[in-house]
Amino acid sequence: MTNDDPNLRCNSSTLVEMLRWRAVHQPEQRAYTYLIDGETEGGHLTFAELDLQSRIIATMLQRRNACGERVLLLYPSGLEFIAAFFGCLYAGAIAVPMPPPNHAQPSRTLPRLRSIVNDAQPLLALTVSSIVSKIEGLLSLAPDLRKIGWLATDSDAVTAAPDWHYREIHNETLALLQYTSGSTAIPKGVMISHRNLLENSAYINSVFDLPREITSVTWLPAFHDMGLTNGIIQPLYKGRNCYLMSPQSFLQRPVRWLQAISRSKATISGGPNFAYELCVRKITAEQCEGLDLSNWKVAYNGAESVRADTMKRFAETFVSFGFQATSFYPSYGLAEATLMVSGESLKETMLRTVEVSALEQNRVVEVPDQRHNVRTLVGCGGPMLGTRIVIVDPEQLTMSPPDSVGEIWISGPSITTGYWNKPEESERTCHAYLSDTGEGPFLRTGDLGFLKDGELFITGRLKDLIIIAGRNLYPQEIELTVQQSHPAVRPACCAAFSVDVADEERLIVAAEVEPHYLPSRHPTNGTGNGNGTAHPHSSGRLALDVDGMVRTIRRAVAEEHDVLVHAVLLLRAGSIPKTSSGKLQRRMCQASFLNGTLAKL
């Protein structure tokens, strides 16, 4: 197929064909614009410029015989990652995106890097000069990384005219290894093909159903499945412009995200639930001056539990600036499905209020939301374009009856064939069959949920369930109760898990304390009143009654969930183990609790 074939866009079988078509038919169309510090427009790439840079990098890779080899991509936020990613695809190499090592705190990032290197066995690592110049210090800590060739794609050695030649690839060719975020200690490389990426892009495009003349904004990390597939590949698939900023720019000053949407008149943007929560908590009325969110039609929300309360408060906070609650787009997905599995079809979000006691017995009983001990769940849409969702009893491996909770199994063209170098786990997780009918293969997601009126509702994670006295307790709900019980608890920085004590499962709660609080265990000295209330301190920080805060948390969990907390740990900010994409690592937190390494106040 020739590059000037006007039908190539819709018939492209690989991302290489698609970018080549864009470069010919939309050469001057701006594709990606980077916002320095999340505010000032920096560099940008048109489709023609991206094609040229990709061919230059591909030439360098082909000279090193990288076709079929794994290539690490260790980039800070910016346009360099995008060119390197497509350069890998042009060369027929398998991209392995991951966050760059933290030179200031190597103990936090080096184990993951070494684990992935050991699993993927990459030929090369591509990055930028500023990182290569500091890599020697890491190599002294991990000499096994010396076997990789380290190359900076922004150096003079990679600026020569491209001598790229097309390598035969097809839609089943592996495009990347998407390493799972590592809720366990060992990340797994999900094998994602060109077909997977194109099918999922078609899926996203169909459910959003928006014209091409739109703009998107993303701050999500490019090494994460949502940041890569929706943030970077979807603009190529649609042929539109995307504004990018670093996650750090958003986290340091959340209003930058909304300001970027306002300035660019973006139609699509989103992120995990905590991002919306952060905006509600941190953005002031003064910062919102001049904000216009009226063009924001798709505010996708996924990658973690979607909270009805968060969406309601976000909509109420920003309605006067043009945001519409109907723009919320709850979705469900995972790396093993490339990204999206289900999503709302741009209608009013479906909510279901269910009885918690019934949910603990895997039954779905709807009740009025005014009642006590209920839980409001957010619908995450239904499957489309050949994707199928079934709810399965995780022990019997049979279809769960209607109105019951079970494990979510999925099938469809976006599903991976398995994990790199892990045939047994691939077979067990990605090629499951129903025991009674023999239907399959399905991907076992490990997530729990139910289907109601064609809508998927997520209730929790199978391996994170806390089972006490025969009751299934969802850690996400306990964590929400803890977060709402006291203002000193950092949002999205609380973990609930269980440990065995005298042959009984007991509940443990670990919560980070906001850094502007000054802990004290002597409330009688004027720092509190015994119930956790904070008061101004001479240091400028708020003095906090630690013992009172612990009592407040215990009382809130007991009243809301009818369960006693065996231990409450208040931690320094940044202590809760999280994945590179910001998800809680409850099992790692549990292990840290057991070995006494959590950083308590």
N, C-alpha and C positions, 0 to 999 in steps of 0.2 A: 504494500500500500504506500503510495507516495505521500510526501509531507504536505502537498498542496491539495489533497483530496478534501473537498468541502464537507464530506460526510465523516471525516476521520474523528471528529470530536465525539459523536455519538457511538461510533463503532470502535473506539480505541480499546485495545485489549490490554494495554499496559500504560502506566503513568508516563513512561518515556514518550510513547506515541502522542499522548495527550498534550504534554508540554511542547513537543515539537510542533504540533498543530497550532497551539496558541502563539508560539513564536513567529509562525508564518502568517497567520490570519489576524492576530491581535498584537503585533510587535510592540506598539507604543502604549498598550494598555498597562497602566500601573497595577502591579499585582500585590506587592508588599511594601509597606511604609513603616519604618521603625521610629518610635517615639522615645527620644532620649529622656531619661528620668520620668518617662510616662507623660511628658508634656510637649517638649519641643520636637518638631519634625526633624528627623535626621536623614539618613540615607533611604533610598527606595530602589526597588527592582521592577522593571517592566518585564513582560514575558520574554522578550527578546534578550534582555540583559541576563535574566536568569538562565535561559538556554545557553548563552555564551559561557557564563561562569561555570555552569554544570559540565559543559563539554571540556573546559580547561581542567577542572578537577578530575573528570573521567579519564582524560588523557594521561594525567599523572598516575592514576590508579591502574590503568591498563599497562603502562610501562613497568609496573611492579607486579604484574600478573595477578591482579586482585579479583578477577572474574570468579564468582562462586565463593570467594573468601568473605569472612566477616570483617567489618571495618567499624571500629568504635567511633562514635561522634561525641566529642566532649567539648561542647561549646557553651559560652555564656549566652544570654538572650541577645538576639540580633539576627541580621540577615545572613551572616556567615553560615549558620547552621543550615538554612534552607538550601543554599547553593551546594553545600557539602552533601546533604541528604540526596538531592537529585543527581549530584555527581556520582554517588554510589550507584544509583539506579541506572544511569547512563553507562556505567562501566560493567554492569552485571554483577556488582558486588552486593553483599547483604549488609544493609545498614544496621548498626546497633546503637540507637540513641540512648544516652544516659547523662545525668548531670555531671558537670565538671567537678573534679575533686576540690574539697575545701582545704586549702593549704594551711589556713590558720588552725583548723581543727581536724587534722587527718584521721584521728581515731573514730570520727563520726562517719566519714565517707569512704575511707580506704578499705574496710572489710567488704563493703558491697562491691566496690570496683574490682577487688581481687576475686571475689566470688564469681562475678560475671565474666571476667577474663578467663578464669579457670574453666568455666562452662562453655563459653563461645569460642575460645581459642582464636582470637582475632589476629589477622596478619598485620594490620595497621591501626593506629589511632590518629584520627584527624582532629585538629583543634586550631586555636589561634596562637600567635607568637607570645602573647602575654602569659599564656598558660604553659607553653613549652619551656619558656625561660625559667619557670619555677618547678619544673617537673623533677629535676635532679634531686631535690630534697625528698620527694616522695619515693623515688627509686631507691634511696638509701634505706627507707623503711620497708619497702616491698621489692626486693631485687628481682622477683619473678616477673615484674612488669617490664624488665629490660629486654625481654625477647620480642616485644612489640616494636614496630617502627613508628616513631612519633613524628608527625608532619604537621606543620602550620600552613593552612591554606591561604593565609593572608601574607605569606612571605614572597620574596622576589622569585623563588624557585617555582612558584605555581602561577606565574603571570605570563608565561609564554603563550604564543598562539596555539590554539588547540589542534591536535592531530588525532582527534577522536574518530574512531570507526565503530559503526553500529555493531553490537554483538547480538546475536539471535537470542531473544528472550520471549517468553509467552506469558499468558495470564496466570499460569500456575507457578511461575518462577517466584522464588522467595524475594520479597522486597526488603523485609526487615525482621529482626528479632525484637519484639516488644517485651522487654523484661517486666514481669509483674512487679508491682510496687513493693512487694516483700512484707506482707502482713505476717508471714513466717520469716525465719532467719535466712532462708535460702531463696532468692528470687529465681523464677523460671522464665526461660526465653520462649515466648509465644511466637510461633512461626506464622508470619503474615505474608500472604502472596499479593501480587498485583491484582488478581481477581478479587480477593478479600477487600482490598482498599477501594476498588472501583465499585463493587457491589454495595459496600457500606456507604460510599459517597452518593450513589444513586438513591439509596434508602433515605439518607438525610435530606437530600434534595427534594425527594417526593413528599416527605412529611412537612417540610418547611413550606414548600410550594410558593416560593417568592420569585419575582422577576430577577433577571441577571443584573440589572442596573441598580445594585444595592452595595452597601459597604458593611464590613464587619469589623469588630474590635476584639482582640484577645490579649490577655495577660497570662494565659495558662502556659506552663512550661512545655517546650516542644518535645521533650523526651517522654511526656505523658500521652496516653492514647487520645484523650480528649483534645489536648493542645495540638497534637500532630494531625490527627484525622479531621477534626472539625475546624481547628484553627488555621492549619496550613494547607492541607490537601483539598479541603472543600472549596476555598477560593480559586484554586486551579481548576477544579472540576466545573465550577460555575463561571469562571472567567471574569472574576470581579476583584476589587481592591480590598485588602485587609490591613488594618493598622495594628501593630504589635507593640507591646511594652513588656518590661520584665516583671515577673511576679513580685520582686522586691519593691519595684516602684508602686505597685498596687498596695502591698502589705504595709509599706511605710506611710502611705497617704491614700486611703481608699477612694477619696473623691476624684483622684486622677482618672480612675476607670470611667466614672460617670461623665467627667468633663470631656474625655476623649470621645465617648459616644455622642455627647452633645455637639462638639465641634465638627465631627465628621458626619453628623446626621446618620449614624450607623443604624441599620435595621436589625442586625443580629449580633448578639454578644451574650455571654453567660459564664457559668462556672459552678463549682460545688456550692451547697447550701451555706457553708460558713462565710462565703464571700458576701452574700446578701446580708447575713447577720452582722458582719463586720461593718458594712455600710450603715446599717441602722444604728449601731452602737458608737461609731467613731466620727461620722460626718456631721459637722455642725451646720446650723442654719446659715451662718455667714459664708461658709464654703460653697453653699448651693446657689449663691447669687448668680443669676444669668443662666442657670442650667436649663436645658431644653431636652427632655427625653421623649418627646412626642413621636419621634421617628422609630423608636425602639419597639419593634413588632414581635421579636422572638427573643425572650429572656430565658434561655435554656438553663435548667437546673438539674444536675446529676452528679455522678461519681461518688456520692455518699447519700445518707438518708436525707430525703426532701421533707422539710418541716412546713406544715400548714401554717403554723404560728409565725414562722419567719417570713413567709411570703405575704401574709396578711399585714404584718408590721412594715415590711418594705414598701408595699403598695400604699399604705396609709401615709408613710413618711414622704414619699416622692410623688404622690398624685398631683400635688400643686405644681410640680415641675414637668407635668405632661406624661408621667408614667401611668400605664393602664394595667390593672390587675390581670386582664385577659391576655396580656403579652407573656405571662409566665408559661414556660414550656417544660413541665416536669418530664424526665426521661430516665430510662434505665439502660445500662450497658456495662460492658466489661471488656478487658483486653482480649480475652479468648474469642470474643465475637467481633473483633476489630475495633468496634466502639458501640454504636447504638443497637439496641435490641428492640426497644419499644419507646414510643413517645406520643405526647398529646398531638391531636390534629388541629391545633390553633382554635380551640374552643374553650369554654369556661372549664377550669380545672375541676376534676371530679374528686370529691372528698367522701370518705366513708368513716363514720364514727362507730367504733366497735367496742364490745365489752372486753376489758382486759382479762378478767378471770376466765372467759371462754377462750380467748386467744392463747392463754397459757396451756390449754388442753387441745390446741390446734384446731379449734372451732371458730368460725366467723359468725358472730351474732351482732347485728346492727342495732344500735340504741340511740336515743336522742342525745345530742352532745351536751345537754345541761346536766346529765347524771354524773355522779362521782365515779372515779375509777374507770374512765373510758379513755380511748386513744383514737385520735383523728388521723387517718392515713390518707396520703395523697396518691391519686391514681397516676400511673406513669404511662398511660396510653396502651395501645395494643400493637401486635406485630403486623408488618406489611411486607410486600414484595418477596414472598416465598419464605419468610421467617415464621417458624412455628414455636409456640410456648405451651408446655404442659406442666402441670403441677403433680409431683410424684412423692409417694411415701418413701423417704430416704432409706428405710430399713427393708421394707417389702419390695421396693422397686416396682410398684404398681401405681396406676393413676389414682390420685387422691379423689375422694368423692367431692361433689360440689359443696361450697361453703366450708371448706377446710383448708388449713395451712399445710404446705408441703414444700419440698425442694423444687426450685425452678429449673426445668430442663428446656433446652432450646435446640433447634436445628435450623439450617438455612445456609445460603451461599456465602455469608460473611464469617462463618465459623472456622476457626483454625483446624488444621489437621492434627495439631498436637504441639508438644514442647520440644525444644531443641535438645537432642541427646538424652531424652527421657522417655523411651518407648513404653515402659510399663505404666508410668503415670499418664502418658498420652492416651493409652488404651483405656485406662480406668476412668479418666475424666472426660475425654473428648469423643469416646466411642461407646457410650452407654446404651443399653437396650432395656426396654420394659420386660420384666420377668414373665408376665402373663401372656402378652400378645406378641412379643418379639419385635415390636416396632423400634426403629432406630436407624442410624445412630443419632444420639443426642449428646449435647454438651451438658455435663452436670455443673451448674454454676456454684453450688455451695451456698446460694442465697435462698432464703425462705420467703414465701409469699402466697398469694391466691389470686385467682381470676374472678372478676365480678362484672357482668355485662360487657365482656370483651376487654375489660381494663385490667392491667396488671397492678397489684398492690404489693409492695415490699414490706415484710415485717421484721426481717433480721438476717443474721448470718448463722448458718448451721453450726459452725465450729465455735462461734462466740456465745452460743446459748448458755445461760446460767441456769442450772437445774437444782432447785432447792425444795426439799419436801415434796417432790413430784411435780413442781410447778416450773413451767418454762418462762424464765425471766429474760427479757430482751435488754442487753446492756445499753443500747441507744436510748431507751426510755428512762432508765435510771440516771444516765448521764445528763439527760435534759432536765430532769428533776433537780439534780445537784447544781447544774448551771443556773437554774432559775431561783434556787434557794437563797443565794447570797451574791451581792454585787462584786465581791472580791474574787469570785471564780472566773478564770479566763474562759471566754467562749471557745467551744470546740477543743478544749484542752483538759478534758476530764475522761478518765477511763474506769469502767466498772468491769470486774472480772471475779472469778471465784478461785478459791484454793481449798484443798482438803485439810481439815483440822479435826483430829481425832476421828478419822473415817467419815466425816461429814463435810459436805460442800458448804463453804461460808462465803459471804459476799464481802468484797474489798472495793473500796472507792479511793481512787487517787485523783487529785485535782490540783492544777496549777493556780497559784495566787497572782493576781495582777501586780506588776512590779511597783505600782505607785502606792502600795500599802506597806506599812511598817509593822511587821508581826510583833506581838507581845503576848506573853502568857500571864500578865499581871494586870487584869482589868481594873483592879481596885486602885491602881496608881493613876487613874484618869485616862486610860487608853480604851476603855470600853465599859459596858454595863453587864457583861456576862452572857449576852445572847449573840455575840458576834458583831455588834454594831461598831462601825469605825468612826473615829473622831480626828480632827486636825492635830497634827504633831508639829513641834517646833522645826523639824527638818523640812517641812513642806509636804511630806508624805502623809497619808492617812494612817493613823495608828489603828491596828487591828487586834481585836481580842481573838486569838487563835482558838482557845478552848471553847469559847462561845460559838465560833464559826463551825467547829466540829460538831457541837451539839445541834446547831441549826440544820446541818446537813443530815445528821442521823434522824432527826425528827421528821424532816421533809420526806426522806426515803421511806420511813416507817409508815407515815400517814398516807402517802401516795401509792405505795406498792405492797404494804403489809409484810415487810420483810426487815429483819434487823441487819444493820451493817456491822460486820465483825471488826473492821478497822477502817478508819478514814486517814488518808495520808495527804497532807498539804505540802505541795512541792514548789520549788522555785520555777519561775517562768522558763520555758524551753526544756523542761525535764521529761515530759511525757514522750516516750518513743513514738515517732511517726515515720511514715514512708516518705520517699522523695517527693511525692505529690501531696503530702499533707494529711494522709489518712492515719487514724489511730492504729497503733500496733498493740492490740490488747494482750496478745499472747506474749509479746516481748516485754510488755509492762508487767505482766504476771511473773515472768522469769526474773525480771529485775527486782520485783518485790521479794521474791523468794530468796534471792541471793544478797539482798540488802543493798543494792546499788542505786536505788532511786534517790534523787537529790532532794531530801526533805528540807523544810524550812529550819 
